[in-house]
Amino acid sequence: MSNNNSTSFSNFYNDDNNVSASERAKIEFEVELIGKLIEARATKGFTQSQLAEAAGIKQSAIARMENLKAIPQIDTLFKVLTPMGYKLAIVSSDEGQDVEFSAN
């Protein structure tokens, strides 16, 4: 039995009456940020536990970030990026990337 009142997540998400353009931009930035953080950790060969120890935070905090259960504060980002040899950079949106980590 089909429900004609159902909507897909994509339709719901992209409807400005449900999620504003600014909210979508924030969500997409957070997803990209955490994706880059996971990519950086994997590239440098750190486990969550190893990174947590090097950053001086709990492994569960790394897991929450990577599962998008928590968005890190700027000071936490610095704590996590520094032991991996990265820094957070602000780049022009003309360059096609919203988030960039660069090697120190």
C-alpha positions in Angstrom: 0.0 0.0 0.0 1.4 3.3 -1.1 1.2 6.5 1.0 0.8 9.5 -1.2 1.6 11.9 1.6 5.2 10.5 2.0 8.2 12.5 0.9 11.8 11.5 0.4 14.5 12.8 2.7 16.0 14.7 -0.2 12.7 16.4 -1.0 12.3 17.3 2.7 15.9 18.5 3.1 15.8 20.6 0.0 12.5 22.3 0.8 13.2 25.8 2.2 10.0 25.4 4.3 11.7 22.6 6.2 15.4 23.3 6.1 16.6 26.8 5.2 19.5 27.4 2.7 21.7 28.6 5.6 20.9 25.5 7.7 21.7 23.3 4.7 25.0 25.2 4.2 25.9 24.7 7.8 25.1 20.9 7.7 27.0 20.4 4.5 30.0 22.3 6.0 30.0 20.2 9.1 29.8 17.0 7.1 32.7 18.1 4.9 34.7 19.2 7.9 34.3 15.8 9.7 35.0 13.9 6.4 38.3 15.8 6.0 39.2 15.1 9.6 38.5 11.3 9.1 40.5 11.4 5.9 43.4 13.2 7.6 43.5 10.7 10.5 43.4 7.7 8.1 46.2 9.3 5.9 48.4 9.8 8.9 47.7 6.2 10.1 46.3 7.2 13.5 43.7 5.1 15.2 41.0 7.0 17.2 42.7 6.0 20.4 46.2 7.1 19.2 44.9 10.4 18.0 43.0 11.0 21.2 46.1 10.3 23.3 48.2 12.6 21.1 45.6 15.4 21.3 44.9 15.0 25.0 41.2 14.2 24.6 39.2 11.1 25.1 38.8 8.5 22.3 35.0 8.8 22.8 35.2 12.5 21.8 36.9 11.5 18.5 34.2 8.9 17.9 31.4 11.4 18.6 33.0 13.9 16.1 33.5 11.2 13.4 29.9 10.0 13.9 28.6 13.6 13.7 27.2 13.3 17.2 29.3 16.4 18.2 30.8 19.2 16.1 34.2 20.2 17.5 35.0 23.6 18.8 37.9 25.5 17.2 40.2 24.7 20.2 39.4 21.0 19.8 40.1 21.1 16.1 43.5 22.6 16.8 44.2 19.9 19.5 43.2 17.1 17.0 44.9 18.6 13.9 48.3 19.6 15.5 49.6 16.0 16.3 48.8 15.0 12.7 50.8 17.9 11.3 47.8 19.8 9.9 46.3 23.2 10.4 42.9 24.6 9.5 42.9 27.1 6.6 40.3 29.4 5.3 40.2 29.4 1.5 38.3 31.3 -1.1 35.1 29.6 -2.2 36.3 30.3 -5.7 38.9 27.5 -5.2 36.0 25.0 -5.0 36.6 23.8 -1.5 34.9 24.9 1.7 37.3 23.1 4.1 41.0 22.6 3.8 43.6 21.1 6.1 47.1 21.9 5.2 50.4 20.4 6.4 52.3 22.6 8.9 
